[in-house]
Amino acid sequence: MATEKITKRGRWKEGESGNPNGRKPGTGAVAKLRESIAAHLPEIITQLVIKAKEGDAQAARLLLERVLPPMKAIEQPVELSLPDGEGMTAQGVAIVQAVAAGILAPGQGAALLTGLGALARIKEIDELEKRITQLEGGEYANN
């Protein structure tokens, strides 16, 4: 029975088709189009190279985009000392000043400020948890 192949969540098991007698892979319109292009691929590439050498910027761009991956900016690590024990506001100000002075890239400063904000929320949750524990401990002690 077909329902035995269905998992608990109502999905087919991985690797099993819901329609085993259906269309075979590679027989669709896209596959046929790819086959017809593949037959002419060497000639197409040759023409693109010729046009790129003649100065066609679009042909050159198309070739280079497919052959060379785009370069990604790499940020260099920077050592930054933040004020310790003065609170998170002072640390945030130090980060903004480092960006303004050119010590940190704006993206690095934004990432550090985001991390500082996340750390502030974590500290806030820890403090709330401690307060709740203290309140519950005091309440149960009075009962």
PEZI-V294355 format. One line per field, one symbol per residue. phi: phi as a letter, one per 30 degrees, with the letter a starting at -180 (. if undefined). burial: # if it has 16 or more other C-alpha atoms within 10 Angstrom, else .. A space follows every 50 residues. Layout:
BEGIN
phi: ???
burial: ???
END
This chain:
BEGIN
phi: .ddddddddicdddjcddbdcddddicddddddddddedceedddedddd ddddjdddddddddddccdddcdcdddbdbccdcicjddddddddddddd didcdeddddddddddddddddddddddddddddddddddddd
burial: ...........#...................................##. .#......##...........................#..##.###.##. ...##..##..##..#...........................
END
